[in-house]
Amino acid sequence: MYVDPRALRFAAWITTAVLAVVLLTGNWVLLAVQTAIFAVGAFAGLRWSPYGLVYRLLVAPRLAPPAELEPAAPPRFAQGVGFAFAVAGTLGYASGLTALGVVATGCALAAAFLNAAFGLCLGCELYLLIRRIIPTKATRTHSNKGAAA
C-alpha cells in the first residue's frame, strides 16, 4: 500500500499542534486522545487514521494528484513509535509523574514537528534502519539463493 506524502505532513502538523497544547496545559486526556489516534494509524492502518480521513475528504479533493506516493509501512511504523511515546506521556501525566509526561510528549512533539516542517520522519528512518539490520524473510531467501549460485 502507498500513501500521499502530503497527507502525512498534514497529519504531522495537526499532531504537532495537539502535542504543543498538551505540553502547555498538561492535559493528559487530550494526550490520551492523540494516543488513540496514533493507535489507529499504527494498528488499523493509515487509511483509517482520523487525520488521514480529514485529509482525504476535505483537502485532497482540492489538490492535484500527488507527484509520487510513498510506501505505507515506514509511516505506519512511525505511528507505532508515536503511540509508544504518547502512552508513556499519558501514563506520566495521569499518574502524577509529570516529568515523564513532559519528556515523552516533548520527544513525540519534536518528531512530529520535524516531519511537518521538514518532511523528516524519524520513525520512518528508524524503520528503514531496522530493515537494514534485520532483513525480511523474502530478502533473506533471495540473498541465500544468490549466495548458492
Residue, then its C-alpha position, 0 to 999 in steps of 0.5 A: m500500500y502507498v500513501d500521499p506524502r502530503a497527507l502525512r505532513f498534514a497529519a504531522w502538523i495537526t499532531t504537532a499542534v495537539l502535542a504543543v497544547v498538551l505540553l502547555t496545559g498538561n492535559w493528559v486526556l487530550l494526550a490520551v486522545q492523540t494516543a488513540i489516534f496514533a493507535v489507529g494509524a499504527f494498528a488499523g492502518l493509515r487509511w483509517s487514521p482520523y487525520g488521514l480521513v480529514y485529509r482525504l475528504l476535505v483537502a485532497p479533493r482540492l489538490a492535484p494528484p500527488a507527484e509520487l506516493e510513498p510506501a505505507a509501512p515506514p509511516r505506519f511504523a512511525q505511528g507505532v513509535g508515536f503511540a509508544f511515546a504518547v502512552a508513556g506521556t499519558l501514563g506520566y501525566a495521569s499518574g502524577l509523574t509529570a516529568l515523564g509526561v513532559v519528556a515523552t510528549g516533548c520527544a513525540l512533539a519534536a518528531a512530529f514537528l520535524n516531519a511537518a516542517f521538514g518532511l523528516c520522519l524519524g520513525c520512518e528512518l528508524y524503520l528503514l534502519i531496522r530493515r537494514i539490520i534485520p532483513t525480511k524473510a523474502t530478502r533473506t531467501h533471495s540473498n541465500k539463493g544468490a549466495a548458492a549460485 
